Amino acid sequence: LLAATVGQADESTVVIVLSDHGWEDRQWGHKRKPDGFAILAGGPALAARLRGKLSVYDVAPTVLALLGIPVPEDMDGRVAVEFFEPSFWRKHPVRRVSSYERPVSYGEDSGPKVTDDKVLEQLRALGYVGQ
């Protein structure tokens, strides 16, 4: 759904332009920077008047869902489904996965487990693993 170049755009292409921050108005003395902005257009994107707010944290999960990639439950943000036609999500429901992170073990046996002697020897030769 996201085109790498404009030449690849078609009726299903969604274009997202965003800023994660606003600007500071020195002329008028505003010290608080305004919120950033997001522009979504094309494909199943709804008209701006029908949308709500989008957090910078919502961008990655939304893009993953648009691409059909499962959204990890441990990712910050949410899929901004309200920015797109409901019919799109009926045809392409948001898929979920618990995480893309590997579990971390903090026990005493948490070191790397290299079983291939040749790989271990290469790592030693490069100085990554001690003798």
C-alpha positions as CSV (number, residue, x, y, z in Angstrom):
1,L,0.0,0.0,0.0
2,L,2.9,2.4,0.4
3,A,4.8,3.2,-2.8
4,A,8.5,3.5,-2.8
5,T,8.3,6.2,-5.5
6,V,5.5,8.3,-7.0
7,G,5.8,6.4,-10.2
8,Q,4.6,3.2,-8.4
9,A,1.5,4.9,-6.9
10,D,-2.0,3.6,-7.8
11,E,-5.5,3.8,-6.3
12,S,-4.5,1.6,-3.3
13,T,-1.5,3.7,-2.4
14,V,-1.5,5.6,0.9
15,V,0.8,8.6,1.3
16,I,1.7,9.6,4.8
17,V,3.5,12.9,5.5
18,L,4.2,13.8,9.1
19,S,6.1,15.9,11.5
20,D,6.8,14.8,15.0
21,H,6.8,18.3,16.3
22,G,5.5,21.8,15.5
23,W,7.5,25.0,15.4
24,E,8.3,27.8,17.7
25,D,6.9,31.2,16.9
26,R,9.6,33.7,18.0
27,Q,7.7,36.7,16.5
28,W,4.7,36.2,18.8
29,G,6.7,34.8,21.8
30,H,5.0,31.4,22.0
31,K,7.1,29.2,24.2
32,R,5.0,26.1,23.8
33,K,5.6,24.4,20.5
34,P,2.4,23.3,18.8
35,D,1.6,19.7,18.1
36,G,3.1,18.2,14.9
37,F,0.9,17.3,12.0
38,A,0.1,14.3,9.8
39,I,-1.3,14.2,6.3
40,L,-2.8,10.9,5.0
41,A,-4.1,10.7,1.5
42,G,-5.0,8.2,-1.1
43,G,-6.4,4.7,-1.1
44,P,-8.7,4.0,1.9
45,A,-7.7,7.2,3.8
46,L,-10.8,9.2,5.0
47,A,-11.3,13.0,4.5
48,A,-9.5,15.1,7.2
49,R,-12.8,16.3,8.8
50,L,-13.7,12.7,9.7
51,R,-10.4,12.0,11.6
52,G,-9.2,12.4,15.1
53,K,-5.7,12.9,16.6
54,L,-2.7,10.8,15.6
55,S,0.1,10.3,18.1
56,V,3.7,9.9,16.7
57,Y,3.5,6.4,18.4
58,D,0.5,5.5,16.3
59,V,2.4,5.8,13.0
60,A,4.4,2.6,13.1
61,P,1.6,0.3,14.1
62,T,-0.7,1.9,11.5
63,V,1.9,1.5,8.7
64,L,2.4,-2.1,9.7
65,A,-1.3,-2.8,9.6
66,L,-1.6,-1.1,6.2
67,L,1.1,-3.3,4.8
68,G,-0.6,-6.4,6.2
69,I,2.3,-7.1,8.7
70,P,1.2,-8.3,12.1
71,V,1.3,-5.5,14.8
72,P,3.2,-6.5,18.0
73,E,1.2,-6.2,21.2
74,D,4.2,-4.8,23.0
75,M,4.6,-1.9,20.5
76,D,3.8,1.6,21.7
77,G,0.9,3.3,20.0
78,R,-2.2,1.9,18.2
79,V,-3.5,1.3,14.7
80,A,-5.4,4.4,13.8
81,V,-8.3,2.5,12.2
82,E,-10.6,5.5,12.3
83,F,-8.4,7.3,9.7
84,F,-9.4,4.8,7.0
85,E,-12.5,3.4,5.4
86,P,-14.1,0.7,7.6
87,S,-14.5,-1.5,4.4
88,F,-10.7,-1.6,4.1
89,W,-10.3,-3.1,7.6
90,R,-13.1,-5.6,6.8
91,K,-11.1,-6.8,3.8
92,H,-7.7,-6.5,5.5
93,P,-8.2,-7.1,9.3
94,V,-5.4,-6.0,11.6
95,R,-3.3,-9.0,12.5
96,R,-1.5,-9.2,15.8
97,V,1.6,-10.9,17.2
98,S,2.7,-10.9,20.8
99,S,6.2,-9.5,20.1
100,Y,9.0,-9.4,17.6
101,E,11.5,-9.2,20.5
102,R,13.4,-12.3,21.7
103,P,12.8,-13.2,25.3
104,V,15.6,-12.0,27.6
105,S,17.0,-14.3,30.3
106,Y,18.7,-12.8,33.2
107,G,19.7,-16.1,34.9
108,E,23.2,-17.3,35.4
109,D,23.0,-19.3,32.2
110,S,22.1,-16.3,29.9
111,G,25.3,-16.2,27.8
112,P,25.4,-17.0,24.1
113,K,25.0,-20.6,23.1
114,V,27.2,-21.3,20.1
115,T,27.3,-24.9,19.2
116,D,29.1,-24.7,15.9
117,D,32.8,-25.0,16.6
118,K,33.7,-23.4,13.3
119,V,31.6,-20.3,14.1
120,L,33.0,-20.1,17.6
121,E,36.5,-20.2,16.2
122,Q,35.8,-17.4,13.7
123,L,34.4,-15.3,16.6
124,R,37.5,-15.9,18.6
125,A,39.7,-15.0,15.6
126,L,37.8,-11.7,15.3
127,G,38.2,-11.0,19.0
128,Y,34.5,-11.2,19.8
129,V,34.9,-14.3,22.1
130,G,37.7,-14.9,24.6
131,Q,39.8,-18.0,24.6
